[in-house]
Amino acid sequence: MASSSPSFLPRLTDTCLRVMAGDADTLSALRSHGFECDVAHWAFTLPALHAWLCPALRYPAFLKALYGGTLNQDLAAHGAEIVVGVDRGKVDVNGYRLQAWRTPQASSEDAVR
């Protein structure tokens, strides 16, 4: 029986949290793999993320697991999210980035109150 959470998702979440915290070893390791990153910032394409994170997993399975997972919900609990940074019109060529929220995001109900 397959796991409900692909094995790369906890590692990806952990890496994002380490980037948010400015972990020097994590930032250095990501830079050595060609990623643009700094404290609370990590820019990547999905093919590059796949090649670094789980190259043995077929790319379509990686995308399915990534989009079916809870990465942004998990990061939201820490005031961060993955967003499209550069929209080139296709998932495989878009640029994505990890970013911290400037202020906690209020729900639409809170905005009305």
C-alpha positions as a Markdown table, in Angstrom:
| # | Residue | x | y | z |
|---|---|---|---|---|
| 1 | Met | 0.0 | 0.0 | 0.0 |
| 2 | Ala | 1.4 | 3.4 | -1.0 |
| 3 | Ser | 2.1 | 6.0 | 1.7 |
| 4 | Ser | -0.3 | 9.0 | 1.9 |
| 5 | Ser | 2.7 | 11.4 | 1.8 |
| 6 | Pro | 5.5 | 10.9 | -0.8 |
| 7 | Ser | 8.8 | 10.6 | 1.0 |
| 8 | Phe | 10.1 | 13.8 | -0.6 |
| 9 | Leu | 7.4 | 16.1 | 0.8 |
| 10 | Pro | 8.6 | 16.1 | 4.4 |
| 11 | Arg | 12.2 | 16.8 | 3.2 |
| 12 | Leu | 10.9 | 19.6 | 1.0 |
| 13 | Thr | 8.9 | 21.2 | 3.8 |
| 14 | Asp | 12.0 | 20.9 | 6.2 |
| 15 | Thr | 14.2 | 22.5 | 3.6 |
| 16 | Cys | 11.8 | 25.4 | 3.1 |
| 17 | Leu | 11.7 | 25.9 | 6.9 |
| 18 | Arg | 15.5 | 25.9 | 7.1 |
| 19 | Val | 15.6 | 28.4 | 4.3 |
| 20 | Met | 13.1 | 30.6 | 6.2 |
| 21 | Ala | 15.3 | 30.3 | 9.3 |
| 22 | Gly | 18.4 | 31.2 | 7.3 |
| 23 | Asp | 20.2 | 27.9 | 8.0 |
| 24 | Ala | 23.7 | 28.5 | 6.5 |
| 25 | Asp | 24.3 | 24.9 | 5.7 |
| 26 | Thr | 21.0 | 24.5 | 3.8 |
| 27 | Leu | 21.5 | 27.8 | 1.9 |
| 28 | Ser | 25.1 | 26.7 | 0.9 |
| 29 | Ala | 23.9 | 23.2 | -0.2 |
| 30 | Leu | 21.1 | 24.7 | -2.3 |
| 31 | Arg | 23.4 | 27.2 | -3.9 |
| 32 | Ser | 25.9 | 24.4 | -4.7 |
| 33 | His | 23.0 | 22.8 | -6.7 |
| 34 | Gly | 22.5 | 26.0 | -8.7 |
| 35 | Phe | 19.5 | 27.4 | -6.8 |
| 36 | Glu | 19.1 | 31.1 | -6.1 |
| 37 | Cys | 18.5 | 31.4 | -2.4 |
| 38 | Asp | 18.9 | 33.6 | 0.7 |
| 39 | Val | 17.3 | 34.0 | 4.1 |
| 40 | Ala | 13.6 | 33.4 | 3.6 |
| 41 | His | 14.0 | 33.2 | -0.2 |
| 42 | Trp | 14.4 | 30.3 | -2.6 |
| 43 | Ala | 13.8 | 30.5 | -6.3 |
| 44 | Phe | 13.5 | 27.4 | -8.5 |
| 45 | Thr | 11.9 | 25.7 | -11.5 |
| 46 | Leu | 10.0 | 22.5 | -11.0 |
| 47 | Pro | 12.4 | 20.5 | -13.2 |
| 48 | Ala | 15.3 | 21.7 | -11.1 |
| 49 | Leu | 13.5 | 21.0 | -7.9 |
| 50 | His | 12.7 | 17.5 | -9.1 |
| 51 | Ala | 16.3 | 16.8 | -10.2 |
| 52 | Trp | 17.6 | 17.9 | -6.8 |
| 53 | Leu | 15.0 | 16.4 | -4.5 |
| 54 | Cys | 14.0 | 13.1 | -6.0 |
| 55 | Pro | 15.5 | 12.3 | -9.4 |
| 56 | Ala | 14.6 | 8.6 | -9.1 |
| 57 | Leu | 10.9 | 9.4 | -9.1 |
| 58 | Arg | 9.4 | 9.9 | -12.5 |
| 59 | Tyr | 8.7 | 13.6 | -13.2 |
| 60 | Pro | 4.9 | 13.2 | -13.8 |
| 61 | Ala | 4.6 | 11.3 | -10.4 |
| 62 | Phe | 6.6 | 14.1 | -8.8 |
| 63 | Leu | 4.2 | 16.7 | -10.1 |
| 64 | Lys | 1.2 | 14.7 | -9.1 |
| 65 | Ala | 2.5 | 14.3 | -5.5 |
| 66 | Leu | 3.6 | 17.9 | -5.2 |
| 67 | Tyr | 0.3 | 19.3 | -6.4 |
| 68 | Gly | -1.7 | 16.8 | -4.4 |
| 69 | Gly | 0.3 | 17.4 | -1.2 |
| 70 | Thr | -0.1 | 20.0 | 1.5 |
| 71 | Leu | 3.1 | 21.9 | 1.1 |
| 72 | Asn | 1.6 | 25.4 | 1.1 |
| 73 | Gln | -0.8 | 24.5 | 4.0 |
| 74 | Asp | 2.2 | 23.2 | 6.0 |
| 75 | Leu | 4.3 | 26.3 | 5.2 |
| 76 | Ala | 1.3 | 28.6 | 6.0 |
| 77 | Ala | 1.6 | 27.5 | 9.7 |
| 78 | His | 5.0 | 29.1 | 9.6 |
| 79 | Gly | 4.1 | 32.2 | 7.7 |
| 80 | Ala | 5.4 | 31.2 | 4.3 |
| 81 | Glu | 4.3 | 29.9 | 1.0 |
| 82 | Ile | 5.5 | 28.8 | -2.5 |
| 83 | Val | 4.2 | 31.2 | -5.2 |
| 84 | Val | 4.7 | 31.6 | -8.9 |
| 85 | Gly | 7.5 | 34.2 | -9.2 |
| 86 | Val | 7.9 | 34.3 | -12.9 |
| 87 | Asp | 4.9 | 33.2 | -15.0 |
| 88 | Arg | 6.0 | 31.9 | -18.3 |
| 89 | Gly | 2.7 | 30.2 | -19.0 |
| 90 | Lys | 3.7 | 26.6 | -18.4 |
| 91 | Val | 4.3 | 24.7 | -15.2 |
| 92 | Asp | 7.7 | 23.4 | -16.4 |
| 93 | Val | 9.2 | 26.7 | -17.2 |
| 94 | Asn | 7.5 | 29.0 | -14.6 |
| 95 | Gly | 9.8 | 30.2 | -11.9 |
| 96 | Tyr | 8.6 | 29.5 | -8.3 |
| 97 | Arg | 9.8 | 31.0 | -5.0 |
| 98 | Leu | 9.5 | 30.5 | -1.4 |
| 99 | Gln | 8.5 | 33.6 | 0.4 |
| 100 | Ala | 7.5 | 34.8 | 3.9 |
| 101 | Trp | 4.3 | 36.8 | 4.3 |
| 102 | Arg | 4.9 | 40.4 | 5.2 |
| 103 | Thr | 2.0 | 40.2 | 7.6 |
| 104 | Pro | -0.2 | 37.3 | 8.7 |
| 105 | Gln | -2.8 | 36.8 | 6.0 |
| 106 | Ala | -6.3 | 37.3 | 7.3 |
| 107 | Ser | -9.2 | 35.2 | 6.0 |
| 108 | Ser | -11.8 | 36.9 | 3.9 |
| 109 | Glu | -14.1 | 36.7 | 7.0 |
| 110 | Asp | -11.6 | 38.7 | 9.0 |
| 111 | Ala | -11.2 | 41.3 | 6.3 |
| 112 | Val | -15.0 | 42.0 | 6.4 |
| 113 | Arg | -15.0 | 42.4 | 10.2 |
